[in-house]
Amino acid sequence: GELSPPLQTAAMEPMLPKPAGRKNTVLFVVVVAVVGIAGALAAYLGQSPDAKPEPVTPDVSTVAKAGKTADRPAAKFFHEGMEKLKHQDYDGAIAAFSVSLDKDPKYPGAQNMLNKAKSEKEFSDLLARSKTAIEKRDWDKAWGLIAQIGPESRFASEVETIKPEVRRRYVSFHLNKAKKLEESRLFDKALKHADSVLFVDEKNIIAAELKKSILQRLREAKKRSSNTVVARPTKDSQVKKEPVRRKKKDLAKIMDAAKALYQKDQFRDAVATFKKALQIDAKNCEALVGIGISFARMGKKDMAAVYYQKFVTVCPRDTRAPQARNALKQFKAYQENQ
């Protein structure tokens, strides 16, 4: 226990030392301190060699402070990048996020925000260039630029406000170009403009009809150009006319036979016979549609679709072409539902 001060009674007074003054008091305090230190050293030296000192638990606030200090360089540039991105300073944001990743390649969110800053810069440039194109009434270029701006961009709402008008102008521009080029008999170029409209609006009736007209006139022009080269009649050419007449007669007989087989529900044989007709005339509309219908009746929808597609390509103005196109749409829907 703690030492208690001695009781100064009359009986004990002779035994008490006389006060030595202030110097003795200081000396006493020093002695006590030395004795205390010596006792502590003795206790420490008296421990066994195997004894381990108790672990010192670091203060929680110190650890947190140290962690915060370690993260500070990356965090500083990350937050700087966020501020610059907020104010649409994309170059500054990209630089700040890049430095943040240099300081700590695994800093949370730094890589994602760097990618976002780069994409937003790209979208910003596209929007600025599209506005310049709109001012110059270059609708083709304006639409091409606007179409590249994604819906995830911060400019999406602004794009949606100007997109319908740009699209309308784009369609009108290409339709007018297609019509003028068709009138100038530049059918190949006219066809490209009609296709440009259908690429943006596949249900545009005007563009679809215009394309049909251009294709028809293109075929007629190619046919006339092939007939302009008239060879001098020779014995060989006169001899060749006879096989051509025979082929036409043979074709008529083959087609009659194929139709008869179809009427008898002998669809497999009908297909084989129609194919013989195609060997004589590869663009025979009757044979193409006949094969398609025969395959459809046999339940072979995929093969039917192949020949329906050939039919509408070769014979787009045939009265049965709309039915074939409708059948192709139904087949496509069937495939998507599988």
C-alpha positions in Angstrom: 0.0 0.0 0.0 0.9 3.6 -0.1 3.1 5.0 2.6 1.3 7.1 5.1 3.0 10.1 6.7 4.4 9.3 10.2 2.2 10.4 13.1 4.0 13.0 15.1 3.1 12.1 18.7 4.9 13.3 21.9 6.3 9.8 22.5 7.9 9.6 19.1 9.3 13.2 18.9 12.8 12.2 20.2 13.1 9.6 17.4 12.2 12.1 14.6 15.1 13.7 12.7 15.3 17.4 13.0 14.4 19.4 9.8 17.5 19.9 7.6 16.0 22.7 5.8 15.0 23.2 2.0 18.2 21.5 0.6 17.4 18.3 2.4 13.8 18.3 1.0 15.0 18.5 -2.6 17.6 15.8 -2.0 14.9 13.6 -0.6 12.7 14.0 -3.8 15.6 13.2 -6.1 16.4 10.1 -4.1 12.9 8.9 -4.3 12.8 9.5 -8.1 16.1 7.6 -8.6 14.8 4.7 -6.4 11.6 4.6 -8.5 13.5 4.4 -11.8 15.8 1.8 -10.4 12.9 -0.3 -9.3 11.3 -0.1 -12.7 14.6 -1.2 -14.3 14.9 -4.0 -11.9 11.4 -5.2 -12.7 12.1 -5.0 -16.4 15.3 -6.9 -16.1 13.7 -9.5 -14.0 11.4 -10.6 -16.8 12.1 -14.0 -18.4 13.7 -14.0 -21.9 10.6 -15.5 -23.5 8.3 -12.8 -22.2 6.8 -10.6 -24.9 5.7 -7.0 -24.4 2.0 -6.3 -24.7 1.1 -5.0 -28.1 0.4 -1.4 -28.4 -2.9 -0.6 -30.1 -2.6 2.5 -32.3 -5.1 5.2 -31.9 -8.0 4.9 -34.4 -8.0 8.6 -35.2 -4.2 8.3 -36.1 -4.8 5.4 -38.5 -7.7 7.3 -40.2 -5.6 10.4 -40.5 -2.7 8.4 -42.0 -5.0 6.7 -44.6 -6.4 10.0 -45.5 -3.0 11.5 -46.0 -1.9 8.6 -48.2 -5.0 9.0 -50.5 -4.8 12.7 -50.6 -2.8 13.1 -53.9 -5.1 10.9 -56.0 -8.2 12.3 -54.2 -7.2 15.9 -54.8 -6.9 15.4 -58.6 -10.0 13.3 -58.7 -12.1 16.0 -57.1 -10.5 18.6 -59.3 -11.5 16.6 -62.3 -15.1 16.4 -61.1 -15.2 20.1 -60.7 -13.8 20.7 -64.2 -16.2 18.1 -65.7 -19.1 19.9 -64.0 -18.1 23.2 -65.7 -17.6 21.4 -69.1 -13.9 21.9 -69.0 -13.3 18.5 -70.7 -9.6 18.9 -71.4 -8.9 20.0 -67.8 -11.0 17.1 -66.5 -9.2 14.6 -68.7 -5.8 15.9 -67.4 -6.9 15.8 -63.8 -8.4 12.3 -63.9 -5.2 11.1 -65.7 -3.0 12.5 -62.9 -5.3 10.9 -60.3 -4.8 7.5 -62.0 -1.0 8.1 -62.1 -1.0 8.7 -58.4 -3.2 5.7 -57.7 -4.1 3.4 -60.7 -6.9 1.8 -58.6 -8.5 5.0 -57.3 -12.3 4.3 -57.2 -14.2 5.8 -60.1 -11.2 7.6 -61.7 -11.0 5.4 -64.8 -14.8 5.6 -65.3 -14.8 9.3 -65.0 -11.8 9.6 -67.4 -13.8 7.7 -70.0 -16.9 9.8 -69.4 -14.9 13.0 -69.8 -13.4 11.8 -73.1 -16.8 10.7 -74.5 -18.4 14.0 -73.4 -15.7 15.9 -75.1 -16.3 14.0 -78.3 -20.1 14.5 -78.0 -19.5 18.2 -77.4 -17.3 18.5 -80.5 -19.9 16.6 -82.6 -22.7 18.9 -81.4 -20.7 22.1 -82.2 -19.8 20.8 -85.7 -23.4 19.8 -86.3 -24.6 23.3 -85.4 -22.0 24.8 -87.8 -23.3 22.5 -90.5 -26.9 23.6 -89.8 -25.9 27.2 -90.1 -24.4 26.4 -93.5 -27.5 24.4 -94.4 -25.4 21.3 -95.0 -28.2 18.9 -93.8 -26.3 15.8 -95.0 -23.4 16.5 -92.8 -25.5 17.8 -89.9 -27.5 14.6 -89.7 -24.4 12.5 -89.9 -22.9 14.3 -86.9 -26.1 14.4 -84.8 -26.7 10.7 -85.3 -23.4 9.9 -83.6 -24.3 11.6 -80.3 -25.5 8.9 -77.9 -28.5 9.0 -75.6 -26.3 8.7 -72.6 -24.7 12.1 -73.3 -25.6 15.2 -71.2 -26.4 16.8 -74.6 -29.1 14.2 -75.4 -32.0 16.5 -74.5 -30.6 19.3 -76.6 -30.1 16.9 -79.5 -33.7 15.7 -79.3 -35.0 19.2 -79.7 -33.1 19.8 -83.0 -33.0 16.3 -84.4 -36.5 16.1 -85.9 -36.0 19.3 -87.9 -32.5 18.2 -89.1 -34.0 14.8 -90.1 -36.8 16.5 -92.0 -34.4 18.7 -93.9 -32.1 15.8 -94.6 -34.9 13.7 -96.1 -36.1 16.6 -98.2 -32.6 17.3 -99.4 -32.0 13.8 -100.6 -35.4 13.4 -102.2 -34.9 16.6 -104.2 -31.4 15.5 -105.3 -32.8 12.1 -106.3 -35.5 13.6 -108.5 -33.2 16.1 -110.2 -30.6 13.4 -110.9 -33.3 11.1 -112.3 -34.5 13.8 -114.6 -30.9 14.3 -115.7 -30.7 10.5 -116.4 -28.0 10.1 -113.8 -29.8 7.0 -112.4 -26.9 5.6 -110.4 -26.4 8.8 -108.4 -30.2 9.3 -108.0 -30.4 5.8 -106.6 -27.9 6.6 -103.9 -29.9 9.6 -102.7 -33.1 7.5 -102.6 -31.3 4.9 -100.5 -30.0 7.6 -98.2 -33.6 8.5 -97.4 -34.7 4.9 -96.9 -31.8 4.3 -94.6 -33.1 7.0 -92.2 -36.8 6.3 -92.8 -37.4 2.9 -94.3 -41.2 3.5 -94.4 -40.9 6.6 -96.5 -43.4 5.9 -99.3 -42.1 8.7 -101.6 -38.6 7.4 -101.5 -39.7 3.8 -102.0 -41.7 4.7 -105.1 -38.9 7.0 -106.4 -36.4 4.1 -106.0 -38.7 1.8 -108.0 -39.0 4.3 -110.8 -35.2 4.9 -110.9 -34.5 1.2 -111.0 -36.9 0.7 -113.8 -35.5 3.5 -115.9 -32.0 2.3 -115.1 -32.8 -1.2 -116.5 -34.4 0.4 -119.6 -31.3 2.6 -120.2 -29.0 -0.4 -119.9 -31.1 -2.4 -122.2 -31.1 0.4 -124.8 -27.4 0.8 -124.5 -26.9 -2.9 -125.1 -29.1 -2.7 -128.2 -27.3 0.3 -129.7 -24.4 -1.9 -130.8 -25.8 -3.5 -133.9 -23.7 -6.2 -135.4 -23.7 -6.8 -139.1 -25.9 -9.8 -140.0 -23.9 -12.9 -140.7 -24.7 -16.4 -141.5 -23.8 -17.4 -138.0 -26.2 -14.9 -136.4 -29.0 -16.0 -138.6 -28.3 -19.6 -137.6 -28.4 -18.6 -133.9 -32.0 -17.3 -134.1 -33.4 -20.7 -134.6 -32.2 -22.1 -131.2 -33.6 -19.0 -129.5 -37.0 -19.7 -130.9 -36.8 -23.3 -129.8 -35.8 -22.3 -126.3 -38.9 -20.1 -126.0 -41.1 -22.9 -127.1 -39.4 -25.3 -124.7 -39.8 -22.8 -121.9 -43.5 -22.5 -122.5 -43.9 -26.3 -122.4 -41.8 -26.6 -119.2 -43.8 -23.9 -117.5 -47.1 -25.6 -118.5 -45.8 -28.9 -117.1 -44.7 -27.3 -113.9 -48.0 -25.6 -113.3 -49.8 -28.8 -114.0 -47.7 -30.6 -111.4 -48.5 -27.8 -108.9 -52.2 -28.1 -109.5 -51.9 -31.8 -108.7 -50.2 -31.0 -105.4 -47.0 -32.6 -106.6 -44.9 -29.8 -105.3 -41.5 -31.5 -105.2 -41.8 -32.3 -108.9 -43.2 -28.8 -109.6 -40.1 -27.2 -108.0 -37.8 -29.4 -110.1 -39.6 -28.4 -113.3 -39.7 -24.7 -112.5 -36.0 -24.9 -111.9 -35.6 -26.3 -115.5 -37.4 -23.2 -116.7 -34.9 -21.0 -114.8 -32.1 -22.7 -116.6 -33.5 -21.2 -119.8 -34.5 -17.9 -118.3 -33.0 -17.1 -115.0 -35.2 -14.0 -114.5 -38.5 -15.8 -115.3 -41.0 -14.3 -112.8 -43.5 -17.1 -113.1 -40.8 -19.7 -112.3 -39.5 -17.8 -109.3 -42.8 -17.2 -107.7 -43.9 -20.8 -108.6 -40.9 -22.3 -106.7 -41.6 -20.0 -103.7 -45.2 -21.0 -103.5 -44.4 -24.7 -103.9 -41.9 -24.6 -101.1 -44.4 -22.8 -98.9 -47.0 -25.5 -99.6 -44.4 -28.1 -98.6 -43.8 -26.3 -95.3 -40.3 -25.3 -96.2 -40.6 -21.6 -95.2 -36.9 -20.8 -95.3 -36.6 -22.0 -98.9 -39.8 -20.2 -99.8 -38.4 -17.0 -98.4 -35.3 -17.4 -100.6 -37.3 -17.5 -103.8 -39.8 -14.9 -102.7 -36.8 -12.5 -102.2 -35.4 -13.3 -105.6 -38.9 -12.8 -107.1 -39.4 -9.3 -105.6 -35.8 -8.3 -106.6 -36.1 -9.4 -110.2 -39.8 -8.5 -110.6 -40.5 -5.6 -108.2 -43.4 -4.2 -110.3 -45.2 -7.6 -110.7 -48.7 -7.5 -109.3 -47.9 -10.4 -107.0 -44.8 -8.6 -105.6 -46.7 -7.0 -102.6 -48.0 -10.4 -101.6 -44.5 -11.8 -101.7 -43.2 -8.9 -99.6 -45.9 -9.5 -97.1 -45.0 -13.2 -96.9 -41.3 -12.2 -96.3 -42.3 -9.9 -93.4 -44.3 -12.7 -91.9 -41.4 -15.1 -92.3 -39.1 -12.6 -90.6 -41.5 -12.2 -87.7 -41.7 -16.0 -87.4 -37.9 -16.2 -87.2 -37.6 -13.5 -84.6 -40.2 -15.3 -82.4 -38.3 -18.6 -82.6 
